[in-house]
């Protein structure tokens, strides 16, 4: 009887662990349109017309001035960052004048330190895609409910932006989803894909560059 009791406990533990492990696996779709995170800014500009490129600014300025109507593209939240490095990390926002269904509406690029020969490498970190209902029968809020039903409960909610957030998607991405409201005649979702690895790579490149600069300056004395 005692042996049977322990066997039941072990089986229950295995089942519970399996469910928990499955619940942690997030497989949200992270590819929309013709863009992919990690691609260069020049490649996008050459292939896509009608986009406006903002002036470069530091990550600190982008993040501090990015109000609820600005692009959602946070830094990975499990790491610790130096403001000295973030002040050098450059950002460029590329956007359309008006969001449209089936198109990328906003993109955020991050720059590397200038190379000895040539320009800095500017890479796509995050983009927002407008995905609309093609049936004409549903609402944006219904689409959000169906998204959550398909991919499971989100990790957190940004109430100011009306945005739900999924962390650690495919162990690399963050996905933000909110109802599309720019066109009252269209129901849809604004889906933002954020590539944590791109940020970490750019941050590390600036950290190394600054460290080398400090050594160079010290050798001048």
C-alpha positions in Angstrom: 0.0 0.0 0.0 2.8 2.4 0.9 4.7 1.5 -2.2 1.6 2.2 -4.3 1.2 5.6 -2.6 4.8 6.6 -3.5 4.4 5.4 -7.1 1.3 7.6 -7.4 3.2 10.6 -6.0 6.1 10.0 -8.4 3.8 9.8 -11.4 1.9 12.9 -10.3 5.2 14.7 -10.0 6.3 13.7 -13.5 3.0 14.7 -15.0 3.0 18.1 -13.2 6.6 18.8 -14.2 5.8 17.9 -17.8 2.9 20.3 -18.0 5.0 23.1 -16.4 7.8 22.5 -18.9 5.4 22.5 -21.8 3.8 25.7 -20.6 7.1 27.4 -20.6 7.8 26.6 -24.2 6.7 29.5 -26.4 6.5 29.1 -30.1 4.8 32.3 -31.3 5.3 33.2 -34.9 8.2 35.6 -35.3 8.4 36.1 -39.1 6.0 38.5 -40.8 6.3 40.2 -44.1 9.7 40.2 -45.9 11.9 41.4 -43.0 14.0 39.4 -40.6 15.7 40.7 -37.5 19.5 40.9 -37.9 19.2 42.3 -41.4 20.9 45.6 -42.4 19.2 48.9 -42.7 20.6 49.5 -46.2 19.1 46.3 -47.5 15.6 47.3 -46.3 15.8 50.8 -47.6 16.8 49.6 -51.1 13.9 47.2 -51.3 11.1 49.2 -49.7 9.9 52.6 -50.7 7.7 55.1 -48.7 9.6 54.8 -45.4 11.1 57.6 -43.4 14.4 57.2 -41.6 14.7 59.3 -38.4 18.0 60.8 -37.3 20.2 58.5 -35.1 20.0 58.9 -31.4 21.4 57.1 -28.4 19.5 54.2 -26.7 19.2 56.3 -23.6 17.4 59.1 -25.5 15.2 56.7 -27.5 14.1 54.8 -24.4 13.5 57.9 -22.2 11.5 59.8 -24.9 9.6 56.8 -26.1 6.1 57.5 -24.8 3.2 55.1 -25.0 2.6 56.1 -28.6 6.2 55.4 -29.6 7.5 52.1 -30.7 7.6 49.3 -28.1 11.1 47.8 -28.2 12.5 47.3 -24.7 16.0 46.0 -23.9 16.2 42.4 -22.6 15.1 42.6 -19.0 17.3 39.9 -17.5 20.6 41.7 -18.1 22.3 44.6 -16.3 23.4 47.5 -18.4 25.8 50.5 -18.1 24.4 53.9 -19.0 27.9 54.7 -20.3 27.6 52.0 -22.9 23.9 52.7 -23.6 24.7 56.4 -24.3 26.9 55.2 -27.2 24.5 52.5 -28.5 22.9 54.2 -31.5 19.3 53.7 -32.6 17.5 54.6 -35.9 13.7 54.4 -36.2 12.3 53.7 -39.7 8.5 54.2 -40.2 5.7 54.7 -42.7 3.5 57.8 -42.6 0.4 55.7 -42.0 0.3 52.0 -40.9 -1.3 49.7 -43.4 -2.6 46.2 -43.3 -0.1 43.5 -44.4 2.9 45.8 -44.0 5.7 46.6 -41.5 4.8 49.9 -40.0 7.9 50.6 -37.8 11.4 49.3 -37.4 14.2 49.9 -34.9 17.8 49.5 -35.9 20.9 49.4 -33.7 24.3 50.5 -34.7 27.7 49.0 -34.0 30.9 51.0 -33.3 32.4 52.6 -36.4 34.8 50.2 -38.1 38.4 51.2 -38.9 37.4 51.3 -42.6 33.8 51.8 -43.5 30.6 52.8 -41.8 29.0 51.2 -38.7 27.0 48.0 -39.1 23.3 48.9 -38.6 21.1 45.9 -37.8 17.4 45.4 -37.4 16.5 44.9 -33.7 12.7 45.1 -33.7 9.8 45.6 -36.1 6.0 46.2 -35.9 3.8 44.4 -38.4 0.1 45.1 -39.0 -1.9 41.9 -39.4 -5.5 42.4 -40.5 -8.7 40.3 -40.6 -9.3 39.1 -44.2 -12.9 37.9 -43.5 -14.5 41.2 -42.5 -16.5 39.5 -39.8 -14.4 39.9 -36.6 -13.1 42.7 -34.3 -9.6 43.6 -33.2 -10.4 42.5 -29.7 -11.7 39.2 -30.9 -8.4 38.7 -32.9 -6.4 39.4 -29.7 -8.5 36.8 -27.8 -7.8 34.3 -30.5 -4.1 35.0 -30.5 -4.0 34.4 -26.7 -6.0 31.2 -27.2 -3.5 29.9 -29.8 -0.3 30.8 -28.1 -1.3 30.7 -24.4 -1.4 33.3 -21.6 1.0 36.2 -22.0 3.7 37.0 -19.4 2.7 40.6 -18.7 0.5 43.4 -19.9 1.4 47.0 -20.6 -1.8 48.8 -19.8 -0.7 52.2 -21.1 -0.1 50.7 -24.5 -2.9 48.1 -24.4 -0.2 45.6 -25.2 0.3 42.0 -24.1 3.9 40.6 -24.0 5.3 37.1 -24.5 8.9 36.7 -23.2 11.5 34.1 -24.2 9.7 33.1 -27.4 11.9 30.4 -29.0 14.3 31.3 -26.2 15.4 34.5 -28.0 12.5 36.8 -28.8 9.9 39.0 -27.1 6.6 39.5 -28.8 4.2 42.3 -28.1 0.6 42.2 -29.4 -2.1 44.8 -29.3 -5.3 45.6 -31.2 -4.8 47.6 -34.4 -6.7 50.9 -34.1 -5.3 53.2 -36.7 -8.0 52.3 -39.2 -11.5 52.1 -37.9 -12.7 50.2 -41.0 -10.2 47.4 -40.4 -9.8 44.9 -37.6 -6.4 43.6 -36.9 -3.4 43.3 -34.6 -0.1 45.3 -34.3 2.5 42.6 -33.6 6.0 43.7 -32.6 8.9 41.2 -32.8 12.0 42.0 -30.6 15.2 40.1 -31.0 17.1 40.0 -27.7 20.2 38.5 -29.2 20.7 41.5 -31.6 20.6 43.9 -28.6 23.1 41.8 -26.6 25.5 41.6 -29.6 25.4 45.3 -30.2 25.7 46.1 -26.5 28.8 43.8 -26.2 30.4 45.4 -29.3 30.1 48.9 -27.8 31.3 47.6 -24.4 34.4 46.2 -26.0 35.0 49.3 -28.1 34.8 51.5 -25.0 37.2 49.3 -23.1 39.7 49.4 -25.9 39.3 53.2 -26.1 40.1 53.6 -22.4 43.2 51.5 -22.8 44.3 53.6 -25.7 43.8 56.8 -23.8 45.7 55.5 -20.8 48.7 54.7 -23.0 48.9 58.3 -24.1 50.0 59.5 -20.7 
